[in-house]
Amino acid sequence: MNFFTQRNFDLLIDQIKALCIHAERDFAGALLRPHGVIVKSMKARGADINDIFEAAKEASKQLINDGKMNPETLKVVCREIIPLESYISPQT
């Protein structure tokens, strides 16, 4: 399944947070990549998206070192890389 915005993941995140509460665990954050299905093709076309990959690596380091991921780092990972209009009706 492919979702365009991070909001599409809200119900899933709420379920995971509830699971964490019941398991007496801390929610460390969610590493999400909306409209991820196009990342490979965007990279192949030379789109400037390396910051997304670097932020994902940084988020993993934060999780290991701090037990959570910085919200600002996660914003970079899930940033929009193509307008919704282009995503819905791609140019051929």
N, C-alpha and C positions, 0 to 999 in steps of 0.2 A: 504494500500500500504506500502511496506517495502523497504527502501532505505539503501544501505550499507554505503555510505559516507555522510558526511555533505554537500558536494558539490551538492548532489542530491536535496537539499532544496533551492538552490540559487534563482531559479525563484520565488518560493513562498515568500522568504524573500524580494526579490526586489519588489514584489507586495505589501507586507505589509509596506515596507518603503515608497513606493509611496502613499499609503493610508494615512500614518502618515503625509506626507507632505501636502496632500490635506486637511486633517482634522486639520492641524496646531497643530500636536502633536509630541512629541519626540519619536523616536524609542528606546525602552528600552533594546533591545537585543532579542535573540531567544534561548529559552531553547530546544535544539534538542537532540534526542537520536537515532542516526543512528543504523541500524540493531537491533532495539529495540525488535523485535519479539523473539529474542533468549535470552534476559536478564533473563526471568523467569527460563528457563532451565539451563542457566549458573549458576545462583544462587543456584538452586536445586542440581547441581553437585558440589557445594562448591567452585566455582570460586571466586577469590578475587576481587569483584566488589563493595564492600561497599563504596569505595571512590566516586563512581558515585552517589550513593544515598545521601551521605553526601554533595557532591558538589551541587546537585540539591536543597537540603534544604538550603544551604548557598546562592545559587543564588536567591531563593525566599525571603530570609531575605534582601539581597542586594536590590532587587527590591522594597520591602516595605520601607526600610530605606533610600535608596539613589535614588530611581526612575529609576535605571538601574542596569544591571548585569555586573559584572567584566568579561572581555573576558577570563582571565586566569581560572576563575571558570567554565565558559562555556566549555572551552577546556577539562576539566576533565570530565564533564557530557557527552561529545560526543566522548570521546576517544575510540579507537578501542579495542574491547574485544576478537576478534577472527580474524584470518587472512582471507582474502577474499577467498583464495583457500578452506579453511575448511567450510566457509559459503556456497559457491556454491555447493560443493559436500561433504556433511557431512558423517562422518563415521557411519556405521550401526553396 
